[in-house]
Structures are given as C-alpha cells and as structure tokens.
C-alpha cells in the first residue's frame, strides 16, 4: 500500500501559477479572444488526464479555492448590479445567450472528455494486447 504524498501550499500555488502563465501566453497569441482562465482549466484538465500532474499535487489548493468560489463571484455580482439598465433593456437576450452558451459548453466539454478518456483506454488496451503477445512469445520460446 503506497502512502499518499502531501504537497505544500507553495508547491501547489507554483503549479497553478505556471499553468496560468502558460494559458496567459496562449491567450495573447490566439487569433480570437479567449479568456486565459478557460485555457488554464483546459490545460489543467489535460495535464491531469495525461498524468503530467498528479491529483495530489493540486488537490488541497483546488479544494480551498472551490470553497471560496462564492466570495470570488462577489465582484461579478456587484458589476451586474451596476448594470441594471442594460439588464432591463437586454435581459431576455442575455439570459438566452447564457443558456445556449452553457448548453454548448457542457456538450463540448463532455465530448472532449469522452475523447480523451477514450484515447487513454485505447492506449491501455493496446499495452495489454502487447503484453499478452509478449507473454505468449515467452511461453513458446520456453516450450521450444
């Protein structure tokens, strides 16, 4: 049974910072506008799926940030309150755009994660087949 390694706050903050620096660089060089935070989430997801980063390396800081999410959205709520005139004029259109964008985002995220999980399963299946072939060759060589 292996012991789970505990990573310190500074190590986890460094990992998040590097991901955000990379995503900020990518966002600056894209030909279309995309928030660096979204790119960072995709990069973190890919790094976790491809096992470049282990979950233990970012888990406690991620949990701490998730517990603060309500507090982190306070500035966005205040800016909405300051824009009530715009909300009165275009409220229905804004809500429709939010709903459609959310549905599209969920669909694309689901398809993308299925694609990545399928790729990792295919790689594992190929490795198992290769291992089975190697063991059969070893058995045949032992018999002959």
BALOBA-1460 file (C-alpha; in Angstrom, 3 decimals):
// residues 144
<rec num="1" residu="x" x="0.000" y="0.000" z="0.000"/>
<rec num="2" residu="x" x="1.553" y="3.304" z="-1.063"/>
<rec num="3" residu="x" x="1.390" y="6.386" z="1.111"/>
<rec num="4" residu="x" x="-0.180" y="9.451" z="-0.437"/>
<rec num="5" residu="x" x="2.355" y="12.273" z="-0.702"/>
<rec num="6" residu="x" x="1.232" y="15.634" z="0.674"/>
<rec num="7" residu="x" x="2.325" y="18.657" z="-1.335"/>
<rec num="8" residu="x" x="2.802" y="22.034" z="0.316"/>
<rec num="9" residu="x" x="0.864" y="25.186" z="-0.415"/>
<rec num="10" residu="x" x="3.763" y="26.838" z="-2.246"/>
<rec num="11" residu="x" x="4.277" y="23.813" z="-4.491"/>
<rec num="12" residu="x" x="0.593" y="23.746" z="-5.409"/>
<rec num="13" residu="x" x="0.485" y="27.520" z="-5.917"/>
<rec num="14" residu="x" x="3.562" y="27.245" z="-8.148"/>
<rec num="15" residu="x" x="1.856" y="24.603" z="-10.314"/>
<rec num="16" residu="x" x="-1.279" y="26.750" z="-10.671"/>
<rec num="17" residu="x" x="0.879" y="29.807" z="-11.430"/>
<rec num="18" residu="x" x="2.825" y="28.044" z="-14.165"/>
<rec num="19" residu="x" x="-0.406" y="26.830" z="-15.763"/>
<rec num="20" residu="x" x="-1.851" y="30.362" z="-15.637"/>
<rec num="21" residu="x" x="1.322" y="31.871" z="-17.142"/>
<rec num="22" residu="x" x="1.217" y="29.368" z="-19.992"/>
<rec num="23" residu="x" x="-2.501" y="29.962" z="-20.556"/>
<rec num="24" residu="x" x="-1.987" y="33.742" z="-20.497"/>
<rec num="25" residu="x" x="0.747" y="33.376" z="-23.134"/>
<rec num="26" residu="x" x="-1.536" y="31.209" z="-25.287"/>
<rec num="27" residu="x" x="-4.462" y="33.639" z="-24.895"/>
<rec num="28" residu="x" x="-2.291" y="36.555" z="-26.053"/>
<rec num="29" residu="x" x="-1.229" y="34.713" z="-29.203"/>
<rec num="30" residu="x" x="-4.587" y="33.277" z="-30.247"/>
<rec num="31" residu="x" x="-6.187" y="34.940" z="-33.295"/>
<rec num="32" residu="x" x="-9.529" y="35.100" z="-31.443"/>
<rec num="33" residu="x" x="-10.337" y="36.286" z="-27.920"/>
<rec num="34" residu="x" x="-10.493" y="33.590" z="-25.265"/>
<rec num="35" residu="x" x="-10.104" y="34.040" z="-21.513"/>
<rec num="36" residu="x" x="-6.808" y="32.790" z="-20.124"/>
<rec num="37" residu="x" x="-8.679" y="31.216" z="-17.206"/>
<rec num="38" residu="x" x="-10.624" y="28.939" z="-19.578"/>
<rec num="39" residu="x" x="-7.415" y="27.935" z="-21.342"/>
<rec num="40" residu="x" x="-5.866" y="27.288" z="-17.927"/>
<rec num="41" residu="x" x="-8.722" y="24.991" z="-16.947"/>
<rec num="42" residu="x" x="-8.316" y="23.035" z="-20.176"/>
<rec num="43" residu="x" x="-4.549" y="22.796" z="-19.659"/>
<rec num="44" residu="x" x="-5.019" y="21.602" z="-16.064"/>
<rec num="45" residu="x" x="-7.610" y="19.055" z="-17.204"/>
<rec num="46" residu="x" x="-5.262" y="17.751" z="-19.907"/>
<rec num="47" residu="x" x="-2.314" y="17.622" z="-17.510"/>
<rec num="48" residu="x" x="-4.371" y="15.634" z="-15.004"/>
<rec num="49" residu="x" x="-5.765" y="13.246" z="-17.648"/>
<rec num="50" residu="x" x="-2.364" y="12.653" z="-19.202"/>
<rec num="51" residu="x" x="-0.867" y="12.204" z="-15.717"/>
<rec num="52" residu="x" x="1.629" y="15.033" z="-16.221"/>
<rec num="53" residu="x" x="0.320" y="16.420" z="-12.929"/>
<rec num="54" residu="x" x="-0.932" y="14.113" z="-10.195"/>
<rec num="55" residu="x" x="-4.172" y="14.989" z="-8.422"/>
<rec num="56" residu="x" x="-2.386" y="15.095" z="-5.067"/>
<rec num="57" residu="x" x="-0.182" y="17.904" z="-6.406"/>
<rec num="58" residu="x" x="-3.126" y="20.311" z="-6.771"/>
<rec num="59" residu="x" x="-5.965" y="18.804" z="-4.760"/>
<rec num="60" residu="x" x="-5.865" y="20.759" z="-1.485"/>
<rec num="61" residu="x" x="-5.373" y="24.190" z="-3.095"/>
<rec num="62" residu="x" x="-8.107" y="23.404" z="-5.621"/>
<rec num="63" residu="x" x="-10.450" y="22.390" z="-2.807"/>
<rec num="64" residu="x" x="-9.632" y="25.579" z="-0.898"/>
<rec num="65" residu="x" x="-10.307" y="27.738" z="-3.960"/>
<rec num="66" residu="x" x="-13.548" y="25.888" z="-4.640"/>
<rec num="67" residu="x" x="-14.731" y="26.587" z="-1.101"/>
<rec num="68" residu="x" x="-14.131" y="30.309" z="-1.744"/>
<rec num="69" residu="x" x="-15.998" y="30.396" z="-5.051"/>
<rec num="70" residu="x" x="-18.958" y="32.341" z="-3.671"/>
<rec num="71" residu="x" x="-16.627" y="35.024" z="-2.362"/>
<rec num="72" residu="x" x="-14.755" y="35.147" z="-5.682"/>
<rec num="73" residu="x" x="-18.006" y="35.895" z="-7.555"/>
<rec num="74" residu="x" x="-18.887" y="38.926" z="-5.417"/>
<rec num="75" residu="x" x="-17.201" y="41.422" z="-7.826"/>
<rec num="76" residu="x" x="-19.140" y="39.940" z="-10.754"/>
<rec num="77" residu="x" x="-22.398" y="40.293" z="-8.824"/>
<rec num="78" residu="x" x="-21.627" y="43.897" z="-7.978"/>
<rec num="79" residu="x" x="-20.906" y="44.711" z="-11.623"/>
<rec num="80" residu="x" x="-24.262" y="43.169" z="-12.614"/>
<rec num="81" residu="x" x="-25.980" y="45.371" z="-10.034"/>
<rec num="82" residu="x" x="-24.237" y="48.410" z="-11.541"/>
<rec num="83" residu="x" x="-25.547" y="47.419" z="-14.993"/>
<rec num="84" residu="x" x="-29.247" y="47.094" z="-14.168"/>
<rec num="85" residu="x" x="-30.185" y="49.483" z="-17.003"/>
<rec num="86" residu="x" x="-28.572" y="47.183" z="-19.538"/>
<rec num="87" residu="x" x="-30.174" y="44.175" z="-17.870"/>
<rec num="88" residu="x" x="-33.622" y="45.782" z="-18.122"/>
<rec num="89" residu="x" x="-33.141" y="46.547" z="-21.802"/>
<rec num="90" residu="x" x="-31.466" y="43.303" z="-22.928"/>
<rec num="91" residu="x" x="-32.223" y="40.905" z="-20.048"/>
<rec num="92" residu="x" x="-34.053" y="38.254" z="-22.084"/>
<rec num="93" residu="x" x="-31.419" y="38.199" z="-24.825"/>
<rec num="94" residu="x" x="-28.622" y="37.979" z="-22.274"/>
<rec num="95" residu="x" x="-30.342" y="35.094" z="-20.476"/>
<rec num="96" residu="x" x="-30.892" y="33.245" z="-23.770"/>
<rec num="97" residu="x" x="-27.239" y="33.663" z="-24.724"/>
<rec num="98" residu="x" x="-26.164" y="32.396" z="-21.294"/>
<rec num="99" residu="x" x="-28.442" y="29.339" z="-21.554"/>
<rec num="100" residu="x" x="-27.369" y="28.465" z="-25.116"/>
<rec num="101" residu="x" x="-23.676" y="29.028" z="-24.321"/>
<rec num="102" residu="x" x="-23.956" y="26.833" z="-21.218"/>
<rec num="103" residu="x" x="-25.560" y="24.002" z="-23.175"/>
<rec num="104" residu="x" x="-22.892" y="24.241" z="-25.884"/>
<rec num="105" residu="x" x="-20.115" y="24.383" z="-23.272"/>
<rec num="106" residu="x" x="-21.434" y="21.327" z="-21.444"/>
<rec num="107" residu="x" x="-21.769" y="19.398" z="-24.694"/>
<rec num="108" residu="x" x="-18.289" y="20.274" z="-25.950"/>
<rec num="109" residu="x" x="-16.735" y="19.571" z="-22.549"/>
<rec num="110" residu="x" x="-18.469" y="16.192" z="-22.374"/>
<rec num="111" residu="x" x="-17.401" y="15.227" z="-25.891"/>
<rec num="112" residu="x" x="-13.835" y="16.395" z="-25.288"/>
<rec num="113" residu="x" x="-13.517" y="14.469" z="-22.024"/>
<rec num="114" residu="x" x="-15.000" y="11.365" z="-23.681"/>
<rec num="115" residu="x" x="-12.422" y="11.731" z="-26.457"/>
<rec num="116" residu="x" x="-9.539" y="11.991" z="-24.003"/>
<rec num="117" residu="x" x="-10.817" y="9.122" z="-21.854"/>
<rec num="118" residu="x" x="-11.289" y="7.023" z="-24.988"/>
<rec num="119" residu="x" x="-7.715" y="7.741" z="-26.030"/>
<rec num="120" residu="x" x="-6.358" y="6.663" z="-22.652"/>
<rec num="121" residu="x" x="-8.492" y="3.488" z="-22.682"/>
<rec num="122" residu="x" x="-7.288" y="2.679" z="-26.214"/>
<rec num="123" residu="x" x="-3.668" y="3.106" z="-25.128"/>
<rec num="124" residu="x" x="-4.215" y="0.811" z="-22.124"/>
<rec num="125" residu="x" x="-5.902" y="-1.798" z="-24.330"/>
<rec num="126" residu="x" x="-3.005" y="-1.665" z="-26.807"/>
<rec num="127" residu="x" x="-0.498" y="-2.103" z="-23.970"/>
<rec num="128" residu="x" x="-2.447" y="-5.095" z="-22.612"/>
<rec num="129" residu="x" x="-2.508" y="-6.713" z="-26.065"/>
<rec num="130" residu="x" x="1.213" y="-6.081" z="-26.461"/>
<rec num="131" residu="x" x="1.904" y="-7.573" z="-23.014"/>
<rec num="132" residu="x" x="-0.236" y="-10.629" z="-23.840"/>
<rec num="133" residu="x" x="1.636" y="-11.123" z="-27.131"/>
<rec num="134" residu="x" x="4.977" y="-10.851" z="-25.343"/>
<rec num="135" residu="x" x="3.965" y="-13.408" z="-22.708"/>
<rec num="136" residu="x" x="2.779" y="-15.827" z="-25.430"/>
<rec num="137" residu="x" x="6.108" y="-15.474" z="-27.263"/>
<rec num="138" residu="x" x="7.961" y="-16.067" z="-24.000"/>
<rec num="139" residu="x" x="5.896" y="-19.213" z="-23.316"/>
<rec num="140" residu="x" x="6.513" y="-20.528" z="-26.842"/>
<rec num="141" residu="x" x="10.245" y="-19.901" z="-26.514"/>
<rec num="142" residu="x" x="10.253" y="-21.713" z="-23.169"/>
<rec num="143" residu="x" x="8.461" y="-24.739" z="-24.669"/>
<rec num="144" residu="x" x="10.696" y="-24.962" z="-27.760"/>
